[in-house]
Amino acid sequence: MEILSDHTSRQSLLPSFLYSSASSTKPHFGFDTLSNANHHNDHVLRRSPSISSSPSNFVSDAAGATANKFVIQAPKEKMEMYSPAFYAACTAGGILSCGLTHTAVTPMDLVKCNMQIDPAKYKSVSSGFGILVKEQGVRGLFKGWAPTLLGYSAQGACKYGFYEFFRKYYSDIAGPEYATKYKTLIYLAGSASAEVIADVALCPMEAVKVRVQTQPGFARGLSDGFPKILKAEGAAGLYKGLVPLWGRQIPYTMMKFASFETIVELLYKYSIPTPKEECSKNLQLGVSVAGGYIAGVFCAIVSHPADNLVSFLNNAKEATVGDAVKKMGLLGLFTRGLPLRIAMIGTLSGAQWGIYDAFKVFVGLPTTGGPTPTPAAAKA
């Protein structure tokens, strides 16, 4: 049916040039598809006062026939894709997903960083937690939470907001056919571009966090740690770890977004018998969490050597990448702290995608990922 087809189109997260208006026999590219669908729904609603606005109710058509039924979207589900409000919502969702989750796993991150810097003292996860609690108390497990919250909130805002922007931008450059054919390359390019910007926002807080967490007596937290670095080393001290941070975060984010998009599409294609647009929101969010966790495992493995470098360089003044490799060794660079990081990043990534998509649902947007229509299918 026409309205159901329009409803399905709005669920896709591919740029709107891949959609076509079901009311037209010719391909239609641009943002008009969503607007036309909304206008059509509004027309039906005006003609049929008895129609419920609940998205879960099936209602009869304007003639009153009961055989032809369709789902009416709630008014809040009419946010235009790729509008300023859309990008603002994605930015806010990124702040929540990254800021809250990274702050919640501060104890795990604290142990991981200390295992990377001083493996002789922090030999394992369990002993690392024990030593920290013994020396600093339970409150010590959350040392560095403030720079973590601010830094990763800023990073999340840029990561998710700019990812949506660059994915649309590169898709428009590629055109409908190539955007569908090479969608994974667009996911990779969009996420890499977004992360370059996101890490500039994150780097100063990451520098403070690592030193607060791994240098006893350096500072109590953000309030005294930030000015101490700035006074001693200037702005360069806050951005000393930027290149290693790019080395860690860009491959991490490319893997995170591209693998998530692919995994979610495969889950809907092979594991869930119901089309995505017919699945409940709770089921869609469950798919987001599962896809995010699996993607997080890949992310941790790909980015772990650079994560060790970031911790080492931010902890040791005047240290170089060569110094880190010499002290840790190549094997240590790839494996030191890896099991804990896999557990942490898998949980982190799953929670982030769950929070991000839950926020998108809350403001009236579809969840991320799922089957993508080909241009030919879109024109049908």
C-alpha positions in Angstrom: 0.0 0.0 0.0 1.1 3.5 -0.6 1.3 4.7 3.0 2.9 1.5 4.2 5.5 1.9 1.4 6.2 5.4 2.5 6.5 4.2 6.1 9.0 1.6 5.0 11.0 4.3 3.1 11.3 6.4 6.2 12.8 3.5 8.2 15.9 3.3 5.9 19.0 5.2 7.0 20.4 5.4 3.5 20.4 9.0 2.2 17.0 10.1 0.8 18.1 10.0 -2.8 17.8 6.2 -2.5 14.1 6.5 -1.7 11.4 6.9 -4.3 7.9 8.2 -3.8 5.4 5.4 -4.1 2.9 7.8 -5.5 5.1 8.5 -8.6 6.0 6.2 -11.4 9.3 8.0 -11.9 12.4 8.0 -9.7 12.5 10.8 -7.2 15.6 11.8 -5.4 16.0 14.2 -2.5 14.3 15.1 0.7 10.9 15.4 -0.8 10.0 11.8 -0.2 9.6 12.1 3.6 7.7 15.4 3.2 5.3 14.0 0.6 4.7 11.0 2.8 3.9 13.2 5.8 1.6 15.4 3.7 -0.2 12.3 2.5 -0.6 10.9 6.0 -1.9 14.3 7.2 -4.5 14.3 4.4 -5.7 10.8 5.4 -5.9 11.9 9.1 -7.9 15.0 8.2 -10.3 12.9 6.1 -10.7 10.3 8.8 -11.3 11.9 12.2 -11.8 8.5 13.8 -8.2 7.3 13.0 -6.1 6.9 16.1 -2.7 8.6 16.3 -1.2 5.6 18.1 1.6 4.0 16.0 0.6 0.5 17.2 -3.1 0.7 16.1 -4.4 -0.7 12.8 -7.2 1.5 11.4 -9.5 1.4 8.5 -9.2 3.6 5.5 -11.1 6.8 4.8 -14.0 4.8 3.1 -14.4 2.8 6.3 -13.4 -0.5 4.8 -11.9 -2.9 7.3 -10.1 -5.1 4.8 -7.4 -2.5 4.0 -5.5 -1.6 7.1 -2.2 0.2 7.7 -0.1 1.6 10.5 -0.3 5.3 11.3 2.9 6.8 12.6 2.6 9.0 15.7 3.2 12.7 15.1 6.5 12.6 16.9 7.9 10.2 14.2 7.9 12.9 11.5 11.3 14.4 12.0 12.8 14.9 8.6 15.8 12.8 7.8 19.0 14.8 7.3 17.4 18.1 8.5 19.1 20.3 11.0 16.9 18.8 13.7 18.0 15.3 12.6 21.7 16.2 13.0 21.0 17.9 16.3 19.3 14.8 17.6 22.2 12.5 16.5 24.6 14.9 18.2 22.7 14.8 21.4 22.4 11.0 21.2 26.1 10.8 20.8 26.8 12.9 23.9 24.6 10.6 25.9 25.9 7.3 24.5 29.6 8.0 24.8 29.7 10.3 27.9 27.6 8.1 30.1 29.0 4.7 29.1 32.7 5.7 29.3 32.1 7.3 32.7 30.3 4.1 33.9 33.3 1.9 33.0 35.9 4.2 34.6 37.0 1.5 37.1 37.7 -0.9 34.2 39.5 1.8 32.3 41.6 2.7 35.4 42.8 -0.9 35.8 43.5 -1.3 32.1 45.6 1.9 32.0 47.6 0.9 35.0 48.2 -2.6 33.6 49.5 -1.0 30.4 51.8 1.4 32.3 53.0 -0.8 35.2 52.5 -4.5 34.4 55.0 -5.6 37.1 52.7 -4.1 39.8 49.3 -4.7 38.1 49.7 -8.3 36.9 46.1 -9.2 36.3 42.6 -7.7 36.3 41.7 -9.1 39.8 45.0 -8.1 41.4 44.7 -4.7 39.7 41.3 -4.0 41.3 42.6 -5.3 44.6 45.7 -3.0 44.6 43.7 0.1 43.7 41.0 -0.5 46.3 43.7 -1.2 49.0 45.7 1.9 48.1 43.0 4.4 47.2 39.7 2.9 48.5 36.6 2.3 46.5 36.3 6.0 45.6 39.7 5.6 43.9 38.2 3.3 41.3 36.5 6.4 39.8 39.6 8.6 39.7 39.5 10.6 36.4 35.7 10.4 36.0 35.3 14.1 35.3 37.7 14.4 32.3 36.3 11.1 31.1 32.7 12.4 31.1 33.6 15.7 29.4 36.1 14.3 27.0 33.9 11.4 25.7 30.8 13.5 25.7 32.5 15.9 23.3 33.9 13.0 21.3 30.5 11.3 21.1 28.8 14.5 19.9 31.3 14.8 17.0 31.5 11.1 16.3 27.8 10.4 15.8 26.8 13.8 14.5 29.5 14.1 11.9 29.2 10.4 10.9 25.6 11.0 9.9 26.7 14.2 8.1 29.6 12.6 6.2 27.7 9.5 5.3 25.0 11.6 3.6 27.7 13.9 2.0 29.7 11.0 0.5 26.6 9.2 -0.6 25.4 12.3 -2.4 28.8 12.5 -4.2 28.7 8.9 -5.1 25.1 9.0 -6.5 22.3 6.4 -5.9 23.8 3.5 -7.7 27.3 3.7 -6.3 26.2 4.6 -2.8 24.3 1.3 -2.6 27.0 -0.7 -4.3 29.9 0.7 -2.2 27.9 1.4 1.0 30.6 -0.2 3.2 33.3 2.1 1.8 30.9 5.1 2.6 30.5 3.8 6.1 34.3 3.6 6.5 34.9 7.0 4.9 32.2 8.7 6.9 33.2 7.3 10.3 36.9 8.1 9.6 36.2 11.7 8.8 34.0 12.1 11.8 36.6 10.6 14.1 39.3 13.0 13.0 37.2 15.8 14.3 36.0 13.9 17.4 39.6 13.2 18.6 40.6 16.8 18.5 37.7 17.4 20.9 38.7 14.4 23.1 42.5 14.7 23.2 42.9 17.3 26.0 40.6 15.5 28.4 42.3 12.1 27.5 45.7 13.6 28.4 44.4 14.7 31.8 42.5 11.4 32.5 45.5 9.2 31.8 47.9 11.2 34.0 45.4 11.4 36.8 44.8 7.7 36.7 48.3 6.4 36.3 50.6 9.0 38.1 50.0 8.8 41.8 50.1 12.3 43.3 49.9 14.1 40.0 46.5 15.6 40.6 43.2 14.8 42.3 41.2 15.2 39.0 40.3 17.6 36.3 40.2 20.8 38.3 43.9 20.7 39.2 45.2 18.3 36.5 44.2 20.4 33.5 45.9 23.6 34.7 49.0 21.7 35.8 49.6 20.3 32.3 48.8 23.6 30.7 51.2 25.5 32.9 54.0 23.0 32.6 53.8 22.1 28.9 51.3 24.5 27.3 48.7 23.4 24.8 51.2 21.1 23.2 51.1 19.0 26.3 47.4 18.5 26.0 47.7 17.4 22.4 50.9 15.4 22.6 48.9 12.2 22.3 46.7 13.3 19.3 48.5 11.4 16.6 48.5 8.1 18.6 44.9 8.9 19.5 44.0 9.1 15.8 45.9 5.9 15.3 43.8 4.2 18.0 40.4 5.8 17.4 40.2 6.1 13.6 40.6 2.4 12.9 38.4 1.7 16.0 35.6 3.9 14.8 35.8 2.7 11.2 35.5 -0.9 12.5 32.8 0.1 14.9 30.4 1.8 12.4 31.1 -0.4 9.3 30.9 -3.7 11.2 27.8 -2.5 13.2 26.0 -1.6 10.0 26.9 -4.9 8.3 26.1 -7.0 11.4 22.7 -5.4 11.9 21.9 -5.8 8.2 22.8 -9.5 8.4 20.8 -10.0 11.6 17.7 -8.7 10.0 18.3 -10.6 6.8 19.1 -14.1 8.2 18.1 -14.2 11.9 14.9 -12.3 12.1 12.0 -13.5 10.0 10.1 -10.2 10.2 11.1 -7.1 8.2 12.7 -4.4 10.3 9.8 -1.9 9.8 7.4 -4.5 11.2 9.6 -5.3 14.3 8.8 -3.8 17.6 11.0 -1.0 18.8 12.2 -3.2 21.7 13.3 -5.8 19.3 15.1 -3.3 17.1 16.9 -1.9 20.1 17.9 -5.4 21.1 19.4 -5.9 17.6 21.3 -2.6 18.1 22.8 -3.8 21.4 23.8 -7.2 20.0 25.3 -5.7 16.9 27.1 -3.1 18.9 28.6 -5.7 21.3 29.9 -7.9 18.4 31.3 -4.8 16.6 33.0 -3.7 19.9 35.0 -6.9 20.0 36.4 -6.3 16.6 37.1 -2.6 17.5 39.1 -3.6 20.6 41.4 -6.0 18.7 42.0 -3.5 15.8 42.8 -0.5 18.0 44.6 -2.1 21.0 48.2 -1.4 20.0 47.5 2.3 19.6 45.6 2.3 22.9 48.8 1.0 24.6 50.8 3.8 22.9 48.3 6.5 24.0 48.6 5.4 27.6 52.4 5.2 27.5 53.0 8.6 25.8 50.5 10.4 28.0 52.1 8.9 31.1 55.8 9.4 30.3 57.2 12.9 29.6 59.3 13.3 26.4 58.6 9.7 25.5 58.4 8.6 21.9 56.7 5.8 20.0 60.1 4.1 19.6 60.5 4.2 23.4 57.1 2.6 23.9 57.8 -0.2 21.4 61.3 -0.8 22.9 59.9 -1.0 26.5 56.7 -3.0 25.8 57.9 -5.1 22.8 55.7 -5.8 19.8 53.9 -8.7 21.4 53.2 -6.6 24.5 52.0 -3.8 22.3 49.3 -6.0 20.8 48.4 -8.1 23.9 49.0 -6.2 27.1 45.6 -5.5 28.7 43.7 -6.9 25.7 41.3 -9.3 27.4 40.1 -6.6 29.7 39.8 -4.2 26.9 37.7 -6.7 24.8 35.3 -7.1 27.7 35.2 -3.3 28.3 34.8 -2.2 24.7 32.3 -4.9 23.8 30.1 -3.9 26.7 30.8 -0.2 25.9 29.9 -0.5 22.3 26.8 -2.5 22.8 25.5 0.0 25.4 26.4 3.0 23.2 24.5 1.7 20.3 21.6 0.9 22.6 21.5 4.3 24.1 22.0 6.1 20.8 19.2 4.3 19.1 16.9 4.5 22.1 17.4 8.3 22.0 16.7 8.3 18.2 13.4 6.4 18.8 12.5 8.8 21.6 12.7 11.8 19.3 10.9 10.0 16.5 13.8 8.6 14.3 14.3 5.0 13.1 17.0 2.9 14.6 20.4 2.6 12.9 21.1 0.0 10.3 19.1 -2.7 8.6 18.3 -3.9 5.1 19.1 -1.2 2.5 17.0 -0.9 -0.6 18.7 -0.9 -4.0 17.9 1.9 -6.4 15.9 -0.6 -8.5 13.9 -1.7 -5.5 13.3 1.9 -4.5 11.9 2.7 -7.9 9.4 -0.2 -7.9 
